[in-house]
Amino acid sequence: GGPMSANDTEQWIQNERQLIKEVVVSGKPMLGICLGAQQLAKAYGSDIVSTPKEVGWHSVTSLTQNFYPSKEYTVLHWHGEGCTKPCHATPLYSTEKWENQGFRLFNAIGLQFHFEATKETVKEIVEADSLFLSLSIFSVTRGGTIDFPVPDENKDILFSILNTLEREVK
């Protein structure tokens, strides 16, 4: 992730999309988070579009109970772009402001938000990009974002997703 866009024209972004497609076609598991999810979607013909700036801790709703029994989670959002759902993809997560927050496409999963966030990585992100935080549609502050207790279940869900991908590919 970072300030770049899957719509940027740098060669490495195009090369990464080609690599993603090769991984998916080969049947290997793939998890794309934020820019990675957008790259996965774009590799399969989806559009990357401006979305409301969802930045900070906020809820996401699970559309399936494949990975964890709960329906709603508090996760770190850090994006102002999103992707349309790729053809043949199964929707996994949504928010009230942007429907396509996560999807499954063959042996790949794309997540627009961050289950992998830790106390340390949140602090680094906020310190590196606090201006973006101020543009959020959520009512957030710098300190509130850094000090927010990372939900323990997020790590459990992330490992459940990874275990599912590994198990299904073997």
Contact map, one row per residue, 1 for C-alpha under 8 A:
11110000000000000000000000000000111100000000000000000000000000000000000000000000000000000000000000000000000000000000000000000000000000000000000000000000000000000000000000
11110000000000000000000000000000001000000000000000000000000000000000000000000000000000000000000000000000000000000000000000000000000000000000000000000000000000000000000000
11111000000000000000000000000000000000000000000000000000000000000000000000000000000000000000000000000000000000000000000000000000000000000000000000000000000000000000000000
11111101000000000000000000000000000000000000000000000000000000000000000000000000000000000000000000000000000000000000000000000000000000000000000000000000000000000000000000
00111111000000000000000000000000001000000000000000000000000000000000000000000000100000000000000000000000000000000000000000000000000000000000000000000000000000000000000000
00011111000010000000000000000000001001100100000100000000000000000000000000000000000000000000000000000000000000000000000000000000000000000000000000000000000000000000000000
00001111100000000000000000000000000000000000000100000000000000000000000000000000000000000000000000000000000000000000000000000000000000000000000000000000000000000000000000
00011111110010000000000000000000000000000000000000000000000000000000000000000000000000000000000000000000000000000000000000000000000000000000000000000000000000000000000000
00000011111011000000000000000000000000000000000000000000000000000000000000000000000000000000000000000000000000000000000000000000000000000000000000000000000000000000000000
00000001111111000000000000000000000000000000000000000000000000000000000000000000000000000000000000000000000000000000000000000000000000000000000000000000000000000000000000
00000000111111100000000000000000000000000000000000000000000000000000000000000000000000000000000000000000000000000000000000000000000000000000000000000000000000000000000000
00000000011111110000000000000000000000000000000000000000000000000000000000000000000000000000000000000000000000000000000000000000000000000000000000000000000000000000000000
00000101111111111000000000000000000000000000000000000000000000000000000000000000000000000000000000000000000000000000000000000000000000000000000000000000000000000000000000
00000000111111111100000000000000000000000000000000000000000000000000000000000000000000000000000000000000000000000000000000000000000000000000000000000000000000000000000000
00000000001111111110000000000000000000000000000000000000000000000000000000000000000000000000000000000000000000000000000000000000000000000000000000000000000000000000000000
00000000000111111111000000000000000000100000000000000000000000000000000000000000000000000000000000000000000000000000000000000000000000000000000000000000000000000000000000
00000000000011111111100000000000000000110110000000000000000000000000000000000000000000000000000000000000000000000000000000000000000000000000000000000000000000000000000000
00000000000001111111110000000000000000000010000000000000000000000000000000000000000000000000000000000000000000000000000000000000000000000000000000000000000000000000000000
00000000000000111111111000000000000000000000000000000000000000000000000000000000000000000000000000000000000000000000000000000000000000000000000000000000000000000000000000
00000000000000011111111100000100000000110010000000000000000000000000000000000000000000000000000000000000000000000000000000000000000000000000000000000000000000000000000000
00000000000000001111111110000000000000010011000000000000000000000000000000000000000000000000000000000000000000000000000000000000000000000000000000000000000000000000000000
00000000000000000111111111000000000000000000000000000000000000000000000000000000000000000000000000000000000000000000000000000000000000000000000000000000000000000000000000
00000000000000000011111111111100000000000000000000000000000000000000000000000000000000000000000000000000000000000000000000000000000000000000000000000000000000000000000000
00000000000000000001111111111100000000000000000000000000000000000000000000000000000000000000000000000000011100000000000000000000000000000000000000000000000000000000000000
00000000000000000000111111110000000000000000000000000000000000000000000000000000000000000000000000000000000000000000000000000000000000000000000000000000000000000000000000
00000000000000000000011111110000000000000000000000000000000000000000000000000000000000000000000000000000000000000000000000000000000000000000000000000000000000000000000000
00000000000000000000001111111000000000000000000000000000000000000000000000000000000000000000000000000000001000000000000000000000000000000000000000000000000000000000000010
00000000000000000000001111111100000000000000000000000000000000000000000000000000000000000000000000000000001000000000000000000000000000000000000000000000000000000000000010
00000000000000000000001100111110000000000000000000000000000000000000000000000000000000000000000000000000001100000000000000000000000000000000000000000000000000000000110010
00000000000000000001001100011111000000000000000000000000000000000000000000000000000000000000000000000000001110000000000000000000000000000000000000000000000000000000100000
00000000000000000000000000001111100110000000000000000000000000000000000000000000000000000000000000000000000111100000000000000000000000000000000000000000000000000100000000
00000000000000000000000000000111111111110000000000000000000000000000000000000000000000000000000000000000000111100000000000000000000000000000000000000000000000000000000000
10000000000000000000000000000011111110000000000000000000000000000000000000000000000000000000000000000000000001111100000000000000000000000000000000000000000000000000000000
10000000000000000000000000000001111111000000000000000000000000000000000000000110000000000000000000000000000001111100000000000000000000000000000000000000000000000000000000
11001100000000000000000000000001111111100000000000000000000000000000000000000000000000000000000000000000000000010000000000000000000000000000000000000000000000000000000000
10000000000000000000000000000011111111110000000000000000000000000000000000000000000000000000000000000000000001000000000000000000000000000000000000000000000000000000000000
00000000000000000000000000000011111111111000000000000000000000000000000000000000000000000000000000000100000011110000000000000000000000000000000000000000000000000000000000
00000100000000000000000000000001011111111100000100000000000000000000000000000000011000000000000000000000000001010000000000000000000000000000000000000000000000000000000000
00000100000000011001000000000001001111111110000000000000000000000000000000000000000000000000000000000000000000000000000000000000000000000000000000000000000000000000000000
00000000000000001001100000000001000111111111000000000000000000000000000000000000000000000000000000000000000001000000000000000000000000000000000000000000000000000000000000
00000000000000000000000000000000000011111111111000000000000000000000000000000000001111000000000000000000000001000000000000000000000000000000000000000000000000000000000000
00000100000000001000000000000000000001111111111100000000000000000000000000000000001001000000000000000000000000000000000000000000000000000000000000000000000000000000000000
00000000000000001101100000000000000000111111110000000000000000000000000000000000000000000000000000000000000000000000000000000000000000000000000000000000000000000000000000
00000000000000000000100000000000000000011111110000000000000000000000000000000000000001100000000000000000000000000000000000000000000000000000000000000000000000000000000000
00000000000000000000000000000000000000001111111000000000000000000000000000000000000001100000000000000000000000000000000000000000000000000000000000000000000000000000000000
00000000000000000000000000000000000000001111111100000000000000000000000000000000001111100000000000000000000000000000000000000000000000000000000000000000000000000000000000
00000000000000000000000000000000000000001100111110000000000000000000000000000000001100000000000000000000000000000000000000000000000000000000000000000000000000000000000000
00000110000000000000000000000000000001000100011111000000000000000000000000000000111100000000000000000000000000000000000000000000000000000000000000000000000000000000000000
00000000000000000000000000000000000000000000001111100000000000000000000000000000111100000000000000000000000000000000000000000000000000000000000000000000000000000000000000
00000000000000000000000000000000000000000000000111110000000000000000000000000001110000000000000000000000000000000000000000000000000000000000000000000000000000000000000000
00000000000000000000000000000000000000000000000011111000000000000000000000000011110000000000000001000000000000000000000000000000000000000000000000000000000000000000000000
00000000000000000000000000000000000000000000000001111100000000000000000000000001100000000000000011000000000000000000000000000000000000011000000000000000000000000000000000
00000000000000000000000000000000000000000000000000111110000000000000000000000111100000000000000000000000000000000000000000000000000000111000000000000000000000000000000000
00000000000000000000000000000000000000000000000000011111000000000000000000001111000000000000000000000000000000000000000000000000000000011100000000000000000000000000000000
00000000000000000000000000000000000000000000000000001111100000000000000000011111000000000000000000000000000000000000000000000000000110111100000000000000000000000000000000
00000000000000000000000000000000000000000000000000000111110000000000000000011100000000000000000000000000000000000000000000000000000010010101000010000000000000000000000000
00000000000000000000000000000000000000000000000000000011111000000000000001111000000000000000000000000000000000000000000000000000000000000001000010010000000000000000000000
00000000000000000000000000000000000000000000000000000001111100000000000001111000000000000000000000000000000000000000000000000000000000000100000000000000000000000000000000
00000000000000000000000000000000000000000000000000000000111110000000000111100000000000000000001000000000000000000000000000000000000000000000000000000000000000000000000000
00000000000000000000000000000000000000000000000000000000011111000000000111100000000000000000111000001000000000000000000000000000000000000000000000000000000000000000000000
00000000000000000000000000000000000000000000000000000000001111100000001110000000000000000000111000000000000000000000000000000000000000000000000000000000000000000000000000
00000000000000000000000000000000000000000000000000000000000111111000011110000000000000000001110000000000000000000000000000000000000000000000000000000000000000000000000000
00000000000000000000000000000000000000000000000000000000000011111000001000000000000000000011110000000000000000000000000000000000000000000000000000000000000000000000000000
00000000000000000000000000000000000000000000000000000000000001111110001000000000000000000001100000000000000000000000000000000000000000000000000000000000000000000000000000
00000000000000000000000000000000000000000000000000000000000001111111111000000000000000000000000000000000000000000000000000000000000000000000000000000000000000000000000000
00000000000000000000000000000000000000000000000000000000000000011111100000000000000000000000000000000000000000000000000000000000000000000000000000000000000000000000000000
00000000000000000000000000000000000000000000000000000000000000011111100000000000000000000000000000000000000000000000000000000000000000000000000000000000000010011001000000
00000000000000000000000000000000000000000000000000000000000000001111110000000000000000000000000000000000000000000000000000000000000000000000000000000000000010010000000000
00000000000000000000000000000000000000000000000000000000000000001111111000000000000000000000000000000000000000000000000000000000000000000000000000000000000000000000000000
00000000000000000000000000000000000000000000000000000000000001001001111110000000000000000000000000000000000000000000000000000000000000000000000000000000000000000000000000
00000000000000000000000000000000000000000000000000000000000011111000111110000000000000000000000000000000000000000000000000000000000000000000000000000000000000000000000000
00000000000000000000000000000000000000000000000000000000001111000000011111000000000000000000000000000000000000000000000000000000000000000000000000000000000000000000000000
00000000000000000000000000000000000000000000000000000000001111000000011111100000000000000000000000000000000000000000000000000000000000000000000000000000010000000000000000
00000000000000000000000000000000000000000000000000000000111100000000000111110000000000000000000000000000000000000000000000000000000000000000000000000010000000000000000000
00000000000000000000000000000000000000000000000000000000111100000000000011111000000000000000000000000000000000001110000000000000000000000000000000000010010000000000000000
00000000000000000000000000000000000000000000000000000011110000000000000001111100000000000000000000000000000000001110100000000000000000000000000000000000000000000000000000
00000000000000000000000000000000000000000000000000000111110000000000000000111110000000000000000000000000000000011100000000000000000000000000000000000000000000000000000000
00000000000000000000000000000000010000000000000000001111000000000000000000011111000000000000000000000000000000001100000000000000000010000000000000000000000000000000000000
00000000000000000000000000000000010000000000000000101110000000000000000000001111110000000000000000000000000000011000000000000000000000000000000000000000000000000000000000
00000000000000000000000000000000000000000000000001111110000000000000000000000111110000000000000000000000000000000000000000000000000000000000000000000000000000000000000000
00001000000000000000000000000000000000000000000111111000000000000000000000000011111000000000000000000000000000000000000000000000000000000000000000000000000000000000000000
00000000000000000000000000000000000001000000000111100000000000000000000000000011111100000000000001011000000000010000000000000000000000000000000000000000000000000000000000
00000000000000000000000000000000000001001100011110000000000000000000000000000000111110000000000000010000000000000000000000000000000000000000000000000000000000000000000000
00000000000000000000000000000000000000001000011110000000000000000000000000000000011111000000000000010000000000000000000000000000000000000000000000000000000000000000000000
00000000000000000000000000000000000000001000010000000000000000000000000000000000001111101010000000010010000000000000000000000000000000000000000000000000000000000000000000
00000000000000000000000000000000000000001101110000000000000000000000000000000000000111111000000000000000100000000000000000000000000000000000000000000000000000000000000000
00000000000000000000000000000000000000000001110000000000000000000000000000000000000011111000000000000000000000000000000000000000000000000000000000000000000000000000000000
00000000000000000000000000000000000000000000000000000000000000000000000000000000000001111100000000000000100000000000000000000000000000000000000000000000000000000000000000
00000000000000000000000000000000000000000000000000000000000000000000000000000000000011111110000000000011110000000000000000000000000000000000000000000000000000000000000000
00000000000000000000000000000000000000000000000000000000000000000000000000000000000000011111000000000011100000000000000000000000000000000000000000000000000000000000000000
00000000000000000000000000000000000000000000000000000000000000100000000000000000000010001111100000010111000000000000000000000000000000000000000000000000000000000000000000
00000000000000000000000000000000000000000000000000000000000001110000000000000000000000000111110000001111000000000000000000000000000000000000000000000000000000000000000000
00000000000000000000000000000000000000000000000000000000000111110000000000000000000000000011111000111110000000000000000000000000000000000000000000000000000000000000000000
00000000000000000000000000000000000000000000000000000000000111100000000000000000000000000001111101111100000000000000000000000000000000000000000000000000000000000000000000
00000000000000000000000000000000000000000000000000000000001110000000000000000000000000000000111111111000000000000000000000000000000000000000000000000000000000000000000000
00000000000000000000000000000000000000000000000000000000000000000000000000000000000000000000011111100000000000000000000000000000000000000000000000000000000000000000000000
00000000000000000000000000000000000000000000000000010000000000000000000000000000000000000000001111100000000000000000000000000000000000000000000000000000000000000000000000
00000000000000000000000000000000000000000000000000110000000000000000000000000000010000000000011111111000000000000000000000000000000000000000000000000000000000000000000000
00000000000000000000000000000000000000000000000000000000000000000000000000000000000000000000111111111000000000000000000000000000000000000000000000000000000000000000000000
00000000000000000000000000000000000000000000000000000000000000000000000000000000011110000010111001111110000000010000000000000000000000000000000000000000000000000000000000
00000000000000000000000000000000000000000000000000000000000100000000000000000000010000000001111001111110000000111000000000000000000000000000000000000000000000000000000000
00000000000000000000000000000000000010000000000000000000000000000000000000000000000000000011110000011111000011111000000000000000000000000000000000000000000000000000000000
00000000000000000000000000000000000000000000000000000000000000000000000000000000000010001111100000011111100011100000000000000000000000000000000000000000000000000000000000
00000000000000000000000000000000000000000000000000000000000000000000000000000000000000001111000000000111111111000000000000000000000000000000000000000000000000000000000000
00000000000000000000000000000000000000000000000000000000000000000000000000000000000001011100000000000011111111000000000000000000000000000000000000000000000000000000000000
00000000000000000000000100000000000000000000000000000000000000000000000000000000000000001000000000000001111100000000000000000000000000000000000000000000000000000000000000
00000000000000000000000100111100000000000000000000000000000000000000000000000000000000000000000000000001111110000000000000000000000000000000000000000000000000000000100110
00000000000000000000000100001111000000000000000000000000000000000000000000000000000000000000000000000001111111000000000000000000000000000000000000000000000000000000100000
00000000000000000000000000000111000010000000000000000000000000000000000000000000000000000000000000000111101111100000000000000000000000000000000000000000000000000000000000
00000000000000000000000000000011110111011000000000000000000000000000000000000000000000000000000000000111100111110000000000000000000000000000000000000000000000000000000000
00000000000000000000000000000011110010000000000000000000000000000000000000000000000000000000000000001110000011111100000000000000000000000000000000000000000000000000000000
00000000000000000000000000000000111011000000000000000000000000000000000000001010010000000000000000011100000001111100000000000000000000000000000000000000000000000000000000
00000000000000000000000000000000110000000000000000000000000000000000000000111110000000000000000000001100000000111110000000000000000000000000000000000000000000000000000000
00000000000000000000000000000000110000000000000000000000000000000000000000111100000000000000000000000000000000111111100000000000000000000000000000000000000000000000000000
00000000000000000000000000000000000000000000000000000000000000000000000000110000000000000000000000000000000000001111100000000000000000000000000000000000011011000000000000
00000000000000000000000000000000000000000000000000000000000000000000000000000000000000000000000000000000000000000111110000000000000000000000000000000000011001000000000000
00000000000000000000000000000000000000000000000000000000000000000000000000010000000000000000000000000000000000000111111011000000000000000000000000000100000000000000000000
00000000000000000000000000000000000000000000000000000000000000000000000000000000000000000000000000000000000000000001111111000000000000000000000000000100000000000000000000
00000000000000000000000000000000000000000000000000000000000000000000000000000000000000000000000000000000000000000000111111100000000000000000000001101100000000000000000000
00000000000000000000000000000000000000000000000000000000000000000000000000000000000000000000000000000000000000000000011111110000000000000000000000000000000000000000000000
00000000000000000000000000000000000000000000000000000000000000000000000000000000000000000000000000000000000000000000111111111000000000000000000000000000000000000000000000
00000000000000000000000000000000000000000000000000000000000000000000000000000000000000000000000000000000000000000000111111111100000000000000000011000000000000000000000000
00000000000000000000000000000000000000000000000000000000000000000000000000000000000000000000000000000000000000000000001111111110000000000000000001000000000000000000000000
00000000000000000000000000000000000000000000000000000000000000000000000000000000000000000000000000000000000000000000000111111111000000000000000000000000000000000000000000
00000000000000000000000000000000000000000000000000000000000000000000000000000000000000000000000000000000000000000000000011111111110000000000000000000000000000000000000000
00000000000000000000000000000000000000000000000000000000000000000000000000000000000000000000000000000000000000000000000001111111110010000000010011000000000000000000000000
00000000000000000000000000000000000000000000000000000000000000000000000000000000000000000000000000000000000000000000000000111111110000000000000000000000000000000000000000
00000000000000000000000000000000000000000000000000000000000000000000000000000000000000000000000000000000000000000000000000011111110000000000000000000000000000000000000000
00000000000000000000000000000000000000000000000000000000000000000000000000000000000000000000000000000000000000000000000000001111111110000000000000000000000000000000000000
00000000000000000000000000000000000000000000000000000000000000000000000000000000000000000000000000000000000000000000000000001111111111000000010000000000000000000000000000
00000000000000000000000000000000000000000000000000000000000000000000000000000000000000000000000000000000000000000000000000000000111111100000000000000000000000000000000000
00000000000000000000000000000000000000000000000000000010000000000000000000000000000000000000000000000000000000000000000000000000111111110000000000000000000000000000000000
00000000000000000000000000000000000000000000000000000011000000000000000000000100000000000000000000000000000000000000000000000100111111110001110000000000000000000000000000
00000000000000000000000000000000000000000000000000000000000000000000000000000000000000000000000000000000000000000000000000000000011111110001100000000000000000000000000000
00000000000000000000000000000000000000000000000000001010000000000000000000000000000000000000000000000000000000000000000000000000001111111000000000000000000000000000000000
00000000000000000000000000000000000000000000000000011111000000000000000000000000000000000000000000000000000000000000000000000000000111111111000000000000000000000000000000
00000000000000000000000000000000000000000000000000011110000000000000000000000000000000000000000000000000000000000000000000000000000000111110000000000000000000000000000000
00000000000000000000000000000000000000000000000000000111010000000000000000000000000000000000000000000000000000000000000000000000000000011111000000000000000000000000000000
00000000000000000000000000000000000000000000000000000000000000000000000000000000000000000000000000000000000000000000000000000000000000011111100000000000000000000000000000
00000000000000000000000000000000000000000000000000000001100000000000000000000000000000000000000000000000000000000000000000000000000011010111110110000000000000000000000000
00000000000000000000000000000000000000000000000000000000000000000000000000000000000000000000000000000000000000000000000000000000000011000011111110000000000000000000000000
00000000000000000000000000000000000000000000000000000000000000000000000000000000000000000000000000000000000000000000000000000100010010000001111111000000000000000000000000
00000000000000000000000000000000000000000000000000000000000000000000000000000000000000000000000000000000000000000000000000000000000000000000111111100000000000000000000000
00000000000000000000000000000000000000000000000000000000000000000000000000000000000000000000000000000000000000000000000000000000000000000001111111110000000000000000000000
00000000000000000000000000000000000000000000000000000001100000000000000000000000000000000000000000000000000000000000000001000100000000000001111111110000000000000000000000
00000000000000000000000000000000000000000000000000000000000000000000000000000000000000000000000000000000000000000000001001100100000000000000011111110000000000000000000000
00000000000000000000000000000000000000000000000000000000000000000000000000000000000000000000000000000000000000000000001000000000000000000000001111111000000000000000000000
00000000000000000000000000000000000000000000000000000000100000000000000000000000000000000000000000000000000000000000000000000000000000000000000111111100000000000000000000
00000000000000000000000000000000000000000000000000000000000000000000000000000000000000000000000000000000000000000000001000000000000000000000000000111110000000000000000000
00000000000000000000000000000000000000000000000000000000000000000000000000000000000000000000000000000000000000000000111000000000000000000000000000011111010000000000000000
00000000000000000000000000000000000000000000000000000000000000000000000001100000000000000000000000000000000000000000000000000000000000000000000000001111111000000000000000
00000000000000000000000000000000000000000000000000000000000000000000000000000000000000000000000000000000000000000000000000000000000000000000000000000111111100000000000000
00000000000000000000000000000000000000000000000000000000000000000000000000000000000000000000000000000000000000000000000000000000000000000000000000000011111110000000000000
00000000000000000000000000000000000000000000000000000000000000000000000010100000000000000000000000000000000000000011000000000000000000000000000000000111111111000000000000
00000000000000000000000000000000000000000000000000000000000000000000000000000000000000000000000000000000000000000011000000000000000000000000000000000011111111100000000000
00000000000000000000000000000000000000000000000000000000000000000000000000000000000000000000000000000000000000000000000000000000000000000000000000000001111111110000000000
00000000000000000000000000000000000000000000000000000000000000000011000000000000000000000000000000000000000000000010000000000000000000000000000000000000111111111000000000
00000000000000000000000000000000000000000000000000000000000000000000000000000000000000000000000000000000000000000011000000000000000000000000000000000000011111111100000000
00000000000000000000000000000000000000000000000000000000000000000000000000000000000000000000000000000000000000000000000000000000000000000000000000000000001111111110000000
00000000000000000000000000000000000000000000000000000000000000000011000000000000000000000000000000000000000000000000000000000000000000000000000000000000000111111111000000
00000000000000000000000000000000000000000000000000000000000000000010000000000000000000000000000000000000000000000000000000000000000000000000000000000000000011111111100000
00000000000000000000000000000010000000000000000000000000000000000000000000000000000000000000000000000000000000000000000000000000000000000000000000000000000001111111110000
00000000000000000000000000000000000000000000000000000000000000000000000000000000000000000000000000000000000000000000000000000000000000000000000000000000000000111111111000
00000000000000000000000000000000000000000000000000000000000000000010000000000000000000000000000000000000000000000000000000000000000000000000000000000000000000011111111100
00000000000000000000000000001100000000000000000000000000000000000000000000000000000000000000000000000000001100000000000000000000000000000000000000000000000000001111111110
00000000000000000000000000001000000000000000000000000000000000000000000000000000000000000000000000000000000000000000000000000000000000000000000000000000000000000111111111
00000000000000000000000000000000000000000000000000000000000000000000000000000000000000000000000000000000000000000000000000000000000000000000000000000000000000000011111111
00000000000000000000000000000000000000000000000000000000000000000000000000000000000000000000000000000000001000000000000000000000000000000000000000000000000000000001111111
00000000000000000000000000111000000000000000000000000000000000000000000000000000000000000000000000000000001000000000000000000000000000000000000000000000000000000000111111
00000000000000000000000000000000000000000000000000000000000000000000000000000000000000000000000000000000000000000000000000000000000000000000000000000000000000000000011111
